[in-house]
């Protein structure tokens, strides 16, 4: 990250530059006016990772500055949530005097939530022992007595020590309705909580007055699935990562939603199943032909959709596509644009002060 770019005074300017760039990128597809969803200029990231530097008796976080090409001491971090910034110095001050807690610590990851919960993951180049576990347990109890909802995880090679919880329970508000999501440490979650709420609201607005069922690929912990369920008779969603599927099932129960079915499959395998290429044991008891899906929602990884999935997606009247990489989205649109037109285009500023842009498009059959 270019740490020099982290200047709230320049936020509006950098957002305007992203808007201009995205408008230009999608102009060849006759896209409608860009809808823009800004971020808070400070303390917007619910996740942050820092390397740890040992300098004799001193111990501190570092980041690598792309502009300067070197490491920079980072005692506070403007993009990170206020809760993360509160605990950055608290953690360092607490572990510095104790060799059992600081010895060969090389990285600290923070996962926080808008609802005030925090998980701290401490990564070591050594195996953790009873002394570490005892010291961390005392530290955690002390912070919890102060009213903080904090959990600590120790990680080393082939070792994970979790004192109690390895997750936070997040609450996102979607058009005034609270949605509850379990977010697992070391699993993907949207980093910018407030922008994540705006993304959910936009997706709900795009699919209002829908008929039939929704098919979703790459559903993660059910982030979009649960919010969109209100607009469809049923939702059929796929996800490959086991921790994410388990979180999604928990989230379905917590939010008391009864019309969402999660299948643990990759998008590529599901495409094969839909095309009748082969059968899958994971689909036993699920009749894909019973679903009346005329809308599909995709939120793929940075590589975008593979060619087979592109063709499968073209079979739906409406395609709602969230992309963390507009370049691969444009590649997919070379195919999808043959049968569908863009009727809504959005920019979600998940990552202020960087070149990264999160895009959303609604495509409808021509």
Secondary structure, 3 states (H helix, E strand, C coil): CCHHHCCHHHHHHHHHHHHHHHHHHHHHHCCCCEEEECCCCCCCECEEEEEEEEECCEEEEEEEECCCCEEEECCCCCCECHHHHHHHHHHHHHHCCCHHHHCCEEEEEEEECCCCEEEEEEEECCCCCHHHHHHHHHHHHHHHHCCCEEEEEEEECCEEEECCCCEEEEEEEECCEEEEEEEECCCCCCCEHHHHHHHHHHHHHHCCCCCCEEEEECCCCCHHHHHHHHHCCCEEEEECCHHHHHHHHHHHHHCCCCCEEEEECCHHHHHHHHCCCCCCHHHCCCCHHHCCEEEEEECCCCCCCCHHHHHHHCCCCEEEEEECCHHHHHHHHHHHCCCEEEEEEEEECCCCCCCCCEEEEEEEEC
